[in-house]
Amino acid sequence: MPLEGKYEPSPQQWVRDQVERYEATGGREANTLRDTGLPVAVFSTRGATSGKVRKQPLMRVEHDGVYAMVASKGGAPTDPAWVANLRAHPDQVTVQDGPEPWDGVAREISGAERDEWWQRAVAAYPPYAEYQEKTGRQIPVFLVERR
């Protein structure tokens, strides 16, 4: 069952448009990052302070049914807002990779597990390596598994 509650669309128009089109077509359209052709999945989280449902298309990094959420923010010095959402509500995540969304539980990973998943992430989206070089923070990686 997808997250319930008031949906607060992204302040970025392209994100709002992509999420709307993705959901309207069950992932048949708007399922790649702009003009790259690289696949995305839509992740819904509960706002850490607002409690509202937030949705973000992120690069599709999947292995054996587990999905990674890579908090790159293009190599910015700060984490994307959804990181606070996951840390506050790790059990309130919905993943949509195709027509059927599913509920998941997120956990932040570190050490060898993060290293392994980081390699998968860079293989799926090579600019992640450049983003890590641009920032002084270690880019957080969360895994989302079905509940």
N, CA, C and O atoms as a GROMACS GRO file, in nm:
protein
  588
    1MET      N    1   0.085  -0.118   0.000
    1MET     CA    2   0.000   0.000   0.000
    1MET      C    3   0.090   0.124   0.000
    1MET      O    4   0.168   0.142   0.093
    2PRO      N    5   0.080   0.209  -0.100
    2PRO     CA    6   0.163   0.330  -0.105
    2PRO      C    7   0.138   0.419   0.018
    2PRO      O    8   0.032   0.415   0.080
    3LEU      N    9   0.237   0.498   0.049
    3LEU     CA   10   0.225   0.592   0.161
    3LEU      C   11   0.099   0.675   0.146
    3LEU      O   12   0.066   0.723   0.038
    4GLU      N   13   0.030   0.692   0.255
    4GLU     CA   14  -0.090   0.773   0.254
    4GLU      C   15  -0.064   0.905   0.324
    4GLU      O   16   0.025   0.915   0.408
    5GLY      N   17  -0.142   1.004   0.289
    5GLY     CA   18  -0.128   1.136   0.349
    5GLY      C   19  -0.122   1.243   0.243
    5GLY      O   20  -0.127   1.213   0.123
    6LYS      N   21  -0.113   1.365   0.286
    6LYS     CA   22  -0.108   1.479   0.194
    6LYS      C   23   0.026   1.478   0.119
    6LYS      O   24   0.133   1.472   0.180
    7TYR      N   25   0.017   1.483  -0.013
    7TYR     CA   26   0.135   1.484  -0.099
    7TYR      C   27   0.180   1.627  -0.120
    7TYR      O   28   0.100   1.714  -0.156
    8GLU      N   29   0.307   1.652  -0.096
    8GLU     CA   30   0.366   1.783  -0.121
    8GLU      C   31   0.462   1.770  -0.238
    8GLU      O   32   0.572   1.717  -0.221
    9PRO      N   33   0.422   1.817  -0.358
    9PRO     CA   34   0.509   1.804  -0.475
    9PRO      C   35   0.641   1.880  -0.457
    9PRO      O   36   0.650   1.974  -0.378
   10SER      N   37   0.741   1.837  -0.529
   10SER     CA   38   0.872   1.901  -0.525
   10SER      C   39   0.863   2.047  -0.568
   10SER      O   40   0.780   2.082  -0.652
   11PRO      N   41   0.948   2.132  -0.511
   11PRO     CA   42   0.953   2.270  -0.560
   11PRO      C   43   1.013   2.281  -0.700
   11PRO      O   44   0.999   2.384  -0.766
   12GLN      N   45   1.081   2.174  -0.745
   12GLN     CA   46   1.140   2.175  -0.879
   12GLN      C   47   1.038   2.124  -0.981
   12GLN      O   48   0.987   2.013  -0.970
   13GLN      N   49   1.010   2.207  -1.080
   13GLN     CA   50   0.907   2.174  -1.180
   13GLN      C   51   0.938   2.044  -1.253
   13GLN      O   52   0.847   1.963  -1.273
   14TRP      N   53   1.063   2.022  -1.294
   14TRP     CA   54   1.095   1.901  -1.370
   14TRP      C   55   1.070   1.775  -1.287
   14TRP      O   56   1.029   1.672  -1.340
   15VAL      N   57   1.095   1.783  -1.155
   15VAL     CA   58   1.070   1.668  -1.068
   15VAL      C   59   0.920   1.644  -1.057
   15VAL      O   60   0.875   1.530  -1.069
   16ARG      N   61   0.843   1.750  -1.035
   16ARG     CA   62   0.696   1.736  -1.029
   16ARG      C   63   0.643   1.673  -1.156
   16ARG      O   64   0.562   1.580  -1.151
   17ASP      N   65   0.689   1.723  -1.271
   17ASP     CA   66   0.642   1.673  -1.399
   17ASP      C   67   0.679   1.526  -1.419
   17ASP      O   68   0.597   1.447  -1.465
   18GLN      N   69   0.802   1.490  -1.384
   18GLN     CA   70   0.845   1.352  -1.405
   18GLN      C   71   0.767   1.256  -1.316
   18GLN      O   72   0.722   1.152  -1.363
   19VAL      N   73   0.750   1.291  -1.189
   19VAL     CA   74   0.675   1.204  -1.097
   19VAL      C   75   0.531   1.188  -1.146
   19VAL      O   76   0.478   1.077  -1.148
   20GLU      N   77   0.469   1.297  -1.186
   20GLU     CA   78   0.330   1.292  -1.232
   20GLU      C   79   0.316   1.202  -1.354
   20GLU      O   80   0.225   1.119  -1.361
   21ARG      N   81   0.406   1.217  -1.451
   21ARG     CA   82   0.398   1.137  -1.574
   21ARG      C   83   0.430   0.990  -1.545
   21ARG      O   84   0.365   0.901  -1.598
   22TYR      N   85   0.529   0.966  -1.462
   22TYR     CA   86   0.567   0.830  -1.426
   22TYR      C   87   0.448   0.759  -1.363
   22TYR      O   88   0.413   0.648  -1.404
   23GLU      N   89   0.386   0.822  -1.265
   23GLU     CA   90   0.273   0.759  -1.195
   23GLU      C   91   0.152   0.743  -1.286
   23GLU      O   92   0.083   0.642  -1.279
   24ALA      N   93   0.127   0.841  -1.372
   24ALA     CA   94   0.011   0.835  -1.461
   24ALA      C   95   0.022   0.721  -1.562
   24ALA      O   96  -0.080   0.668  -1.607
   25THR      N   97   0.144   0.683  -1.597
   25THR     CA   98   0.163   0.579  -1.698
   25THR      C   99   0.213   0.448  -1.638
   25THR      O  100   0.252   0.357  -1.711
   26GLY      N  101   0.213   0.437  -1.505
   26GLY     CA  102   0.262   0.315  -1.442
   26GLY      C  103   0.408   0.288  -1.472
   26GLY      O  104   0.451   0.173  -1.478
   27GLY      N  105   0.486   0.395  -1.491
   27GLY     CA  106   0.628   0.381  -1.517
   27GLY      C  107   0.664   0.352  -1.661
   27GLY      O  108   0.782   0.331  -1.692
   28ARG      N  109   0.566   0.352  -1.751
   28ARG     CA  110   0.597   0.329  -1.894
   28ARG      C  111   0.663   0.451  -1.956
   28ARG      O  112   0.736   0.440  -2.054
   29GLU      N  113   0.636   0.570  -1.899
   29GLU     CA  114   0.696   0.694  -1.949
   29GLU      C  115   0.762   0.766  -1.831
   29GLU      O  116   0.733   0.737  -1.715
   30ALA      N  117   0.851   0.858  -1.864
   30ALA     CA  118   0.923   0.938  -1.763
   30ALA      C  119   1.002   0.847  -1.668
   30ALA      O  120   1.018   0.878  -1.550
   31ASN      N  121   1.052   0.736  -1.721
   31ASN     CA  122   1.122   0.637  -1.639
   31ASN      C  123   1.273   0.641  -1.656
   31ASN      O  124   1.344   0.548  -1.616
   32THR      N  125   1.323   0.750  -1.716
   32THR     CA  126   1.467   0.770  -1.727
   32THR      C  127   1.501   0.912  -1.682
   32THR      O  128   1.415   1.000  -1.680
   33LEU      N  129   1.627   0.932  -1.647
   33LEU     CA  130   1.673   1.064  -1.607
   33LEU      C  131   1.686   1.153  -1.729
   33LEU      O  132   1.778   1.138  -1.810
   34ARG      N  133   1.594   1.243  -1.741
   34ARG     CA  134   1.590   1.339  -1.852
   34ARG      C  135   1.637   1.277  -1.982
   34ARG      O  136   1.575   1.183  -2.032
   35ASP      N  137   1.747   1.329  -2.038
   35ASP     CA  138   1.790   1.283  -2.171
   35ASP      C  139   1.899   1.176  -2.166
   35ASP      O  140   1.961   1.148  -2.268
   36THR      N  141   1.923   1.117  -2.050
   36THR     CA  142   2.033   1.021  -2.039
   36THR      C  143   1.995   0.882  -2.084
   36THR      O  144   2.082   0.805  -2.126
   37GLY      N  145   1.867   0.847  -2.077
   37GLY     CA  146   1.824   0.712  -2.106
   37GLY      C  147   1.849   0.616  -1.991
   37GLY      O  148   1.818   0.497  -2.002
   38LEU      N  149   1.904   0.665  -1.880
   38LEU     CA  150   1.932   0.579  -1.764
   38LEU      C  151   1.809   0.571  -1.675
   38LEU      O  152   1.746   0.673  -1.647
   39PRO      N  153   1.774   0.450  -1.629
   39PRO     CA  154   1.647   0.430  -1.558
   39PRO      C  155   1.643   0.490  -1.418
   39PRO      O  156   1.743   0.496  -1.346
   40VAL      N  157   1.522   0.533  -1.382
   40VAL     CA  158   1.494   0.582  -1.248
   40VAL      C  159   1.378   0.502  -1.189
   40VAL      O  160   1.302   0.438  -1.262
   41ALA      N  161   1.367   0.508  -1.058
   41ALA     CA  162   1.250   0.459  -0.986
   41ALA      C  163   1.202   0.577  -0.902
   41ALA      O  164   1.279   0.669  -0.874
   42VAL      N  165   1.077   0.576  -0.863
   42VAL     CA  166   1.021   0.683  -0.782
   42VAL      C  167   1.010   0.634  -0.638
   42VAL      O  168   0.950   0.530  -0.611
   43PHE      N  169   1.069   0.710  -0.546
   43PHE     CA  170   1.067   0.678  -0.404
   43PHE      C  171   0.982   0.781  -0.332
   43PHE      O  172   0.999   0.901  -0.352
   44SER      N  173   0.891   0.734  -0.249
   44SER     CA  174   0.809   0.822  -0.167
   44SER      C  175   0.853   0.807  -0.022
   44SER      O  176   0.875   0.696   0.026
   45THR      N  177   0.866   0.921   0.046
   45THR     CA  178   0.906   0.922   0.186
   45THR      C  179   0.811   1.012   0.263
   45THR      O  180   0.737   1.092   0.205
   46ARG      N  181   0.814   1.000   0.394
   46ARG     CA  182   0.734   1.086   0.481
   46ARG      C  183   0.823   1.200   0.529
   46ARG      O  184   0.933   1.176   0.579
   47GLY      N  185   0.778   1.324   0.514
   47GLY     CA  186   0.854   1.441   0.557
   47GLY      C  187   0.893   1.433   0.704
   47GLY      O  188   0.809   1.402   0.788
   48ALA      N  189   1.018   1.461   0.733
   48ALA     CA  190   1.069   1.449   0.871
   48ALA      C  191   0.997   1.543   0.965
   48ALA      O  192   0.969   1.505   1.079
   49THR      N  193   0.965   1.664   0.922
   49THR     CA  194   0.898   1.758   1.010
   49THR      C  195   0.754   1.785   0.968
   49THR      O  196   0.667   1.806   1.052
   50SER      N  197   0.729   1.786   0.838
   50SER     CA  198   0.593   1.818   0.789
   50SER      C  199   0.499   1.699   0.797
   50SER      O  200   0.378   1.717   0.812
   51GLY      N  201   0.553   1.578   0.788
   51GLY     CA  202   0.470   1.458   0.783
   51GLY      C  203   0.405   1.436   0.648
   51GLY      O  204   0.331   1.339   0.629
   52LYS      N  205   0.432   1.525   0.552
   52LYS     CA  206   0.372   1.512   0.419
   52LYS      C  207   0.449   1.409   0.335
   52LYS      O  208   0.567   1.384   0.358
   53VAL      N  209   0.380   1.352   0.238
   53VAL     CA  210   0.441   1.256   0.147
   53VAL      C  211   0.523   1.335   0.044
   53VAL      O  212   0.473   1.428  -0.019
   54ARG      N  213   0.648   1.296   0.030
   54ARG     CA  214   0.738   1.358  -0.069
   54ARG      C  215   0.781   1.249  -0.166
   54ARG      O  216   0.801   1.134  -0.126
   55LYS      N  217   0.796   1.284  -0.294
   55LYS     CA  218   0.833   1.186  -0.397
   55LYS      C  219   0.953   1.236  -0.474
   55LYS      O  220   0.962   1.353  -0.512
   56GLN      N  221   1.046   1.144  -0.497
   56GLN     CA  222   1.164   1.180  -0.573
   56GLN      C  223   1.204   1.068  -0.669
   56GLN      O  224   1.216   0.952  -0.629
   57PRO      N  225   1.224   1.104  -0.796
   57PRO     CA  226   1.279   1.006  -0.889
   57PRO      C  227   1.430   0.998  -0.865
   57PRO      O  228   1.499   1.100  -0.869
   58LEU      N  229   1.480   0.879  -0.840
   58LEU     CA  230   1.623   0.857  -0.819
   58LEU      C  231   1.672   0.750  -0.914
   58LEU      O  232   1.593   0.670  -0.965
   59MET      N  233   1.801   0.748  -0.936
   59MET     CA  234   1.859   0.649  -1.025
   59MET      C  235   1.824   0.509  -0.976
   59MET      O  236   1.826   0.481  -0.856
   60ARG      N  237   1.791   0.422  -1.070
   60ARG     CA  238   1.752   0.285  -1.037
   60ARG      C  239   1.878   0.204  -1.010
   60ARG      O  240   1.952   0.168  -1.102
   61VAL      N  241   1.901   0.176  -0.882
   61VAL     CA  242   2.012   0.091  -0.840
   61VAL      C  243   1.948  -0.023  -0.763
   61VAL      O  244   1.905  -0.005  -0.649
   62GLU      N  245   1.942  -0.140  -0.826
   62GLU     CA  246   1.870  -0.254  -0.768
   62GLU      C  247   1.955  -0.379  -0.778
   62GLU      O  248   2.028  -0.398  -0.876
   63HIS      N  249   1.946  -0.464  -0.675
   63HIS     CA  250   2.014  -0.592  -0.676
   63HIS      C  251   1.932  -0.690  -0.593
   63HIS      O  252   1.908  -0.666  -0.474
   64ASP      N  253   1.890  -0.798  -0.655
   64ASP     CA  254   1.811  -0.901  -0.586
   64ASP      C  255   1.688  -0.846  -0.514
   64ASP      O  256   1.655  -0.889  -0.404
   65GLY      N  257   1.622  -0.749  -0.578
   65GLY     CA  258   1.499  -0.694  -0.521
   65GLY      C  259   1.519  -0.587  -0.416
   65GLY      O  260   1.421  -0.535  -0.362
   66VAL      N  261   1.642  -0.554  -0.385
   66VAL     CA  262   1.674  -0.448  -0.289
   66VAL      C  263   1.717  -0.326  -0.370
   66VAL      O  264   1.790  -0.338  -0.468
   67TYR      N  265   1.671  -0.208  -0.328
   67TYR     CA  266   1.699  -0.083  -0.399
   67TYR      C  267   1.787   0.007  -0.314
   67TYR      O  268   1.770   0.015  -0.192
   68ALA      N  269   1.880   0.075  -0.380
   68ALA     CA  270   1.963   0.174  -0.312
   68ALA      C  271   1.910   0.313  -0.343
   68ALA      O  272   1.870   0.343  -0.455
   69MET      N  273   1.911   0.397  -0.241
   69MET     CA  274   1.883   0.540  -0.257
   69MET      C  275   2.016   0.610  -0.228
   69MET      O  276   2.066   0.607  -0.116
   70VAL      N  277   2.071   0.674  -0.330
   70VAL     CA  278   2.201   0.739  -0.321
   70VAL      C  279   2.178   0.889  -0.305
   70VAL      O  280   2.119   0.954  -0.391
   71ALA      N  281   2.225   0.943  -0.194
   71ALA     CA  282   2.198   1.083  -0.159
   71ALA      C  283   2.305   1.176  -0.213
   71ALA      O  284   2.371   1.247  -0.137
   72SER      N  285   2.322   1.176  -0.344
   72SER     CA  286   2.433   1.250  -0.404
   72SER      C  287   2.411   1.401  -0.411
   72SER      O  288   2.504   1.478  -0.386
   73LYS      N  289   2.292   1.442  -0.444
   73LYS     CA  290   2.259   1.584  -0.465
   73LYS      C  291   2.363   1.651  -0.555
   73LYS      O  292   2.401   1.766  -0.536
   74GLY      N  293   2.407   1.573  -0.655
   74GLY     CA  294   2.501   1.626  -0.754
   74GLY      C  295   2.636   1.664  -0.698
   74GLY      O  296   2.710   1.741  -0.759
   75GLY      N  297   2.671   1.610  -0.580
   75GLY     CA  298   2.798   1.644  -0.518
   75GLY      C  299   2.793   1.770  -0.434
   75GLY      O  300   2.897   1.825  -0.397
   76ALA      N  301   2.673   1.818  -0.403
   76ALA     CA  302   2.658   1.936  -0.318
   76ALA      C  303   2.714   1.908  -0.179
   76ALA      O  304   2.728   1.792  -0.140
   77PRO      N  305   2.746   2.014  -0.103
   77PRO     CA  306   2.803   1.994   0.030
   77PRO      C  307   2.703   1.945   0.135
   77PRO      O  308   2.743   1.905   0.244
   78THR      N  309   2.575   1.948   0.103
   78THR     CA  310   2.473   1.904   0.199
   78THR      C  311   2.391   1.790   0.140
   78THR      O  312   2.383   1.774   0.018
   79ASP      N  313   2.331   1.712   0.229
   79ASP     CA  314   2.246   1.602   0.186
   79ASP      C  315   2.115   1.654   0.127
   79ASP      O  316   2.071   1.763   0.163
   80PRO      N  317   2.053   1.578   0.037
   80PRO     CA  318   1.919   1.615  -0.008
   80PRO      C  319   1.821   1.605   0.110
   80PRO      O  320   1.846   1.530   0.205
   81ALA      N  321   1.712   1.678   0.104
   81ALA     CA  322   1.616   1.683   0.215
   81ALA      C  323   1.560   1.545   0.250
   81ALA      O  324   1.529   1.519   0.366
   82TRP      N  325   1.548   1.457   0.151
   82TRP     CA  326   1.488   1.327   0.178
   82TRP      C  327   1.572   1.241   0.271
   82TRP      O  328   1.520   1.144   0.327
   83VAL      N  329   1.698   1.273   0.291
   83VAL     CA  330   1.781   1.197   0.385
   83VAL      C  331   1.724   1.212   0.527
   83VAL      O  332   1.714   1.114   0.600
   84ALA      N  333   1.687   1.333   0.564
   84ALA     CA  334   1.626   1.356   0.696
   84ALA      C  335   1.495   1.278   0.707
   84ALA      O  336   1.462   1.227   0.814
   85ASN      N  337   1.421   1.270   0.597
   85ASN     CA  338   1.295   1.194   0.599
   85ASN      C  339   1.322   1.047   0.630
   85ASN      O  340   1.253   0.988   0.713
   86LEU      N  341   1.421   0.988   0.564
   86LEU     CA  342   1.452   0.846   0.587
   86LEU      C  343   1.503   0.822   0.728
   86LEU      O  344   1.469   0.722   0.792
   87ARG      N  345   1.584   0.914   0.776
   87ARG     CA  346   1.638   0.895   0.912
   87ARG      C  347   1.528   0.907   1.016
   87ARG      O  348   1.532   0.838   1.119
   88ALA      N  349   1.429   0.992   0.991
   88ALA     CA  350   1.318   1.009   1.086
   88ALA      C  351   1.213   0.900   1.072
   88ALA      O  352   1.154   0.858   1.172
   89HIS      N  353   1.190   0.854   0.950
   89HIS     CA  354   1.082   0.757   0.922
   89HIS      C  355   1.132   0.646   0.829
   89HIS      O  356   1.084   0.636   0.716
   90PRO      N  357   1.228   0.563   0.872
   90PRO     CA  358   1.283   0.462   0.781
   90PRO      C  359   1.182   0.356   0.740
   90PRO      O  360   1.202   0.286   0.641
   91ASP      N  361   1.074   0.343   0.815
   91ASP     CA  362   0.973   0.241   0.784
   91ASP      C  363   0.860   0.296   0.698
   91ASP      O  364   0.759   0.229   0.677
   92GLN      N  365   0.877   0.418   0.647
   92GLN     CA  366   0.772   0.480   0.565
   92GLN      C  367   0.830   0.520   0.430
   92GLN      O  368   0.850   0.638   0.400
   93VAL      N  369   0.855   0.418   0.351
   93VAL     CA  370   0.910   0.436   0.216
   93VAL      C  371   0.827   0.353   0.120
   93VAL      O  372   0.793   0.238   0.149
   94THR      N  373   0.797   0.410   0.005
   94THR     CA  374   0.733   0.335  -0.102
   94THR      C  375   0.822   0.344  -0.225
   94THR      O  376   0.873   0.452  -0.257
   95VAL      N  377   0.841   0.232  -0.292
   95VAL     CA  378   0.921   0.225  -0.414
   95VAL      C  379   0.828   0.194  -0.529
   95VAL      O  380   0.745   0.104  -0.521
   96GLN      N  381   0.843   0.270  -0.637
   96GLN     CA  382   0.769   0.238  -0.759
   96GLN      C  383   0.870   0.225  -0.872
   96GLN      O  384   0.931   0.323  -0.915
   97ASP      N  385   0.887   0.102  -0.919
   97ASP     CA  386   0.974   0.072  -1.031
   97ASP      C  387   0.888  -0.007  -1.129
   97ASP      O  388   0.898  -0.130  -1.138
   98GLY      N  389   0.804   0.064  -1.202
   98GLY     CA  390   0.706   0.000  -1.288
   98GLY      C  391   0.567   0.031  -1.237
   98GLY      O  392   0.547   0.128  -1.164
   99PRO      N  393   0.470  -0.051  -1.274
   99PRO     CA  394   0.331  -0.017  -1.242
   99PRO      C  395   0.289  -0.037  -1.097
   99PRO      O  396   0.196   0.030  -1.051
  100GLU      N  397   0.356  -0.125  -1.022
  100GLU     CA  398   0.310  -0.159  -0.887
  100GLU      C  399   0.404  -0.106  -0.779
  100GLU      O  400   0.514  -0.157  -0.763
  101PRO      N  401   0.361  -0.003  -0.705
  101PRO     CA  402   0.443   0.042  -0.592
  101PRO      C  403   0.439  -0.059  -0.478
  101PRO      O  404   0.343  -0.135  -0.464
  102TRP      N  405   0.543  -0.059  -0.396
  102TRP     CA  406   0.549  -0.147  -0.280
  102TRP      C  407   0.610  -0.074  -0.162
  102TRP      O  408   0.688   0.019  -0.178
  103ASP      N  409   0.573  -0.119  -0.042
  103ASP     CA  410   0.621  -0.059   0.082
  103ASP      C  411   0.753  -0.120   0.121
  103ASP      O  412   0.776  -0.240   0.104
  104GLY      N  413   0.840  -0.035   0.174
  104GLY     CA  414   0.970  -0.083   0.215
  104GLY      C  415   1.015  -0.022   0.346
  104GLY      O  416   0.951   0.066   0.403
  105VAL      N  417   1.128  -0.070   0.390
  105VAL     CA  418   1.196  -0.019   0.508
  105VAL      C  419   1.338   0.016   0.464
  105VAL      O  420   1.405  -0.063   0.398
  106ALA      N  421   1.382   0.136   0.502
  106ALA     CA  422   1.515   0.182   0.462
  106ALA      C  423   1.612   0.172   0.579
  106ALA      O  424   1.575   0.180   0.696
  107ARG      N  425   1.738   0.152   0.543
  107ARG     CA  426   1.843   0.159   0.643
  107ARG      C  427   1.968   0.214   0.577
  107ARG      O  428   2.000   0.181   0.462
  108GLU      N  429   2.038   0.299   0.650
  108GLU     CA  430   2.161   0.356   0.601
  108GLU      C  431   2.272   0.253   0.617
  108GLU      O  432   2.280   0.184   0.718
  109ILE      N  433   2.357   0.243   0.516
  109ILE     CA  434   2.462   0.141   0.520
  109ILE      C  435   2.600   0.207   0.529
  109ILE      O  436   2.618   0.324   0.494
  110SER      N  437   2.697   0.129   0.576
  110SER     CA  438   2.833   0.179   0.592
  110SER      C  439   2.931   0.063   0.570
  110SER      O  440   2.891  -0.051   0.546
  111GLY      N  441   3.058   0.096   0.578
  111GLY     CA  442   3.163  -0.005   0.570
  111GLY      C  443   3.165  -0.082   0.439
  111GLY      O  444   3.139  -0.027   0.332
  112ALA      N  445   3.196  -0.211   0.451
  112ALA     CA  446   3.208  -0.296   0.332
  112ALA      C  447   3.077  -0.306   0.255
  112ALA      O  448   3.076  -0.313   0.132
  113GLU      N  449   2.965  -0.307   0.329
  113GLU     CA  450   2.836  -0.314   0.261
  113GLU      C  451   2.814  -0.190   0.176
  113GLU      O  452   2.766  -0.200   0.062
  114ARG      N  453   2.848  -0.073   0.229
  114ARG     CA  454   2.834   0.050   0.151
  114ARG      C  455   2.927   0.046   0.030
  114ARG      O  456   2.888   0.083  -0.080
  115ASP      N  457   3.051   0.001   0.051
  115ASP     CA  458   3.146  -0.007  -0.060
  115ASP      C  459   3.091  -0.092  -0.175
  115ASP      O  460   3.101  -0.054  -0.292
  116GLU      N  461   3.034  -0.206  -0.141
  116GLU     CA  462   2.978  -0.295  -0.241
  116GLU      C  463   2.864  -0.227  -0.317
  116GLU      O  464   2.858  -0.232  -0.440
  117TRP      N  465   2.774  -0.164  -0.243
  117TRP     CA  466   2.661  -0.096  -0.306
  117TRP      C  467   2.706   0.030  -0.380
  117TRP      O  468   2.646   0.065  -0.481
  118TRP      N  469   2.808   0.097  -0.332
  118TRP     CA  470   2.859   0.215  -0.402
  118TRP      C  471   2.907   0.175  -0.541
  118TRP      O  472   2.883   0.247  -0.638
  119GLN      N  473   2.975   0.061  -0.552
  119GLN     CA  474   3.019   0.013  -0.683
  119GLN      C  475   2.900  -0.015  -0.774
  119GLN      O  476   2.905   0.017  -0.893
  120ARG      N  477   2.796  -0.073  -0.721
  120ARG     CA  478   2.674  -0.095  -0.801
  120ARG      C  479   2.615   0.039  -0.846
  120ARG      O  480   2.572   0.054  -0.960
  121ALA      N  481   2.614   0.135  -0.754
  121ALA     CA  482   2.556   0.266  -0.786
  121ALA      C  483   2.635   0.334  -0.898
  121ALA      O  484   2.576   0.387  -0.992
  122VAL      N  485   2.767   0.332  -0.888
  122VAL     CA  486   2.851   0.395  -0.991
  122VAL      C  487   2.837   0.322  -1.125
  122VAL      O  488   2.841   0.385  -1.230
  123ALA      N  489   2.820   0.190  -1.121
  123ALA     CA  490   2.797   0.115  -1.245
  123ALA      C  491   2.665   0.156  -1.310
  123ALA      O  492   2.655   0.164  -1.432
  124ALA      N  493   2.563   0.182  -1.227
  124ALA     CA  494   2.432   0.222  -1.279
  124ALA      C  495   2.433   0.367  -1.327
  124ALA      O  496   2.365   0.401  -1.424
  125TYR      N  497   2.510   0.451  -1.258
  125TYR     CA  498   2.512   0.594  -1.289
  125TYR      C  499   2.654   0.647  -1.264
  125TYR      O  500   2.683   0.693  -1.154
  126PRO      N  501   2.742   0.641  -1.364
  126PRO     CA  502   2.883   0.678  -1.346
  126PRO      C  503   2.908   0.817  -1.285
  126PRO      O  504   3.008   0.832  -1.215
  127PRO      N  505   2.825   0.919  -1.308
  127PRO     CA  506   2.853   1.048  -1.246
  127PRO      C  507   2.859   1.047  -1.092
  127PRO      O  508   2.911   1.141  -1.032
  128TYR      N  509   2.806   0.942  -1.028
  128TYR     CA  510   2.817   0.935  -0.881
  128TYR      C  511   2.963   0.946  -0.836
  128TYR      O  512   2.991   1.010  -0.735
  129ALA      N  513   3.056   0.885  -0.909
  129ALA     CA  514   3.198   0.890  -0.871
  129ALA      C  515   3.247   1.034  -0.872
  129ALA      O  516   3.318   1.077  -0.781
  130GLU      N  517   3.210   1.109  -0.974
  130GLU     CA  518   3.248   1.251  -0.983
  130GLU      C  519   3.183   1.330  -0.870
  130GLU      O  520   3.248   1.418  -0.812
  131TYR      N  521   3.059   1.302  -0.839
  131TYR     CA  522   2.989   1.374  -0.732
  131TYR      C  523   3.061   1.353  -0.599
  131TYR      O  524   3.074   1.446  -0.520
  132GLN      N  525   3.109   1.230  -0.573
  132GLN     CA  526   3.178   1.202  -0.448
  132GLN      C  527   3.308   1.282  -0.441
  132GLN      O  528   3.346   1.330  -0.334
  133GLU      N  529   3.375   1.297  -0.554
  133GLU     CA  530   3.500   1.374  -0.557
  133GLU      C  531   3.475   1.522  -0.532
  133GLU      O  532   3.561   1.591  -0.478
  134LYS      N  533   3.359   1.572  -0.572
  134LYS     CA  534   3.325   1.714  -0.559
  134LYS      C  535   3.293   1.756  -0.416
  134LYS      O  536   3.303   1.874  -0.384
  135THR      N  537   3.254   1.662  -0.332
  135THR     CA  538   3.205   1.699  -0.199
  135THR      C  539   3.296   1.647  -0.088
  135THR      O  540   3.364   1.545  -0.104
  136GLY      N  541   3.295   1.717   0.023
  136GLY     CA  542   3.374   1.674   0.138
  136GLY      C  543   3.300   1.573   0.225
  136GLY      O  544   3.359   1.514   0.315
  137ARG      N  545   3.171   1.552   0.199
  137ARG     CA  546   3.093   1.457   0.279
  137ARG      C  547   3.094   1.320   0.210
  137ARG      O  548   3.107   1.312   0.088
  138GLN      N  549   3.082   1.215   0.289
  138GLN     CA  550   3.061   1.085   0.227
  138GLN      C  551   2.914   1.078   0.189
  138GLN      O  552   2.826   1.097   0.273
  139ILE      N  553   2.888   1.051   0.063
  139ILE     CA  554   2.749   1.046   0.015
  139ILE      C  555   2.678   0.929   0.082
  139ILE      O  556   2.722   0.815   0.069
  140PRO      N  557   2.569   0.957   0.153
  140PRO     CA  558   2.495   0.849   0.218
  140PRO      C  559   2.428   0.756   0.118
  140PRO      O  560   2.381   0.799   0.012
  141VAL      N  561   2.424   0.629   0.153
  141VAL     CA  562   2.354   0.528   0.073
  141VAL      C  563   2.260   0.455   0.167
  141VAL      O  564   2.300   0.409   0.274
  142PHE      N  565   2.135   0.444   0.125
  142PHE     CA  566   2.032   0.373   0.200
  142PHE      C  567   1.985   0.255   0.116
  142PHE      O  568   1.974   0.266  -0.006
  143LEU      N  569   1.958   0.144   0.181
  143LEU     CA  570   1.895   0.031   0.113
  143LEU      C  571   1.749   0.025   0.153
  143LEU      O  572   1.714   0.048   0.269
  144VAL      N  573   1.664  -0.007   0.056
  144VAL     CA  574   1.522  -0.022   0.082
  144VAL      C  575   1.484  -0.165   0.046
  144VAL      O  576   1.504  -0.210  -0.067
  145GLU      N  577   1.430  -0.235   0.146
  145GLU     CA  578   1.384  -0.372   0.128
  145GLU      C  579   1.236  -0.380   0.155
  145GLU      O  580   1.181  -0.301   0.233
  146ARG      N  581   1.170  -0.474   0.090
  146ARG     CA  582   1.026  -0.491   0.110
  146ARG      C  583   0.995  -0.521   0.256
  146ARG      O  584   1.071  -0.588   0.326
  147ARG      N  585   0.880  -0.467   0.298
  147ARG     CA  586   0.831  -0.497   0.433
  147ARG      C  587   0.766  -0.631   0.434
  147ARG      O  588   0.718  -0.676   0.538
   0.00000   0.00000   0.00000
